[in-house]
Amino acid sequence: MMIEGEYRVTEIGYLIGFSSSSYFAKCFQKQFGMLSTEFLKKAKENFNSIME
């Protein structure tokens, strides 16, 4: 959902069942070891390198 860019990160949190965007951010960082913004940046970099 994040990579598709259709929703903002806070919206995704609510869509998947979190009632607090800050708690979603905390859980995301714990699960993936990075902030959601870092995740998106890396995903875009990887996509761009694949497309070159």
N, C-alpha and C positions, 0 to 999 in steps of 0.2 A: 504493500500500500504506500509506503514511504517513497519507494523508488519510482512508482508510477506517477507520483506528484499530484494526484487528484485531491488529496486531503492534506491539511497541515498536521504536524505531529500531535498537537493537542487534540485535534478532532479524532485522530486514529486511536488515541488513548481512550476517549469516551466511547468510540464505536466498539472497541474490544472489551469494554466492561469496567474501565477505571473511572472512578468518580472524581479523582484528583489528578490534574495534569502533572503536578510536582511529584506525586507518588509514582505515576507512570514513568516519568523521567528517571527517578531513582531506581526503579525496577529494571528499566531498559539498560541503564548503565551497569547494574549488577550482572545482568544476564549476558551482555555483549562486551563488557569491559571498555565501553566508550559512550560518549554522549550521542544522542540521535543525530545531531548536526555533523559529528565526526563520521558516523556511519554513512550518512547520505553523501558526504564529500568523497569518502573512499569508494562508495558504490559508483558514483559518477566517474571518478578517475579510472576505475576498473573497466567500466563500460566504454569510456573513450579510448583506452588502450586496446581493447578488443576490436574496436571499429577501425583502428588505424591500419 
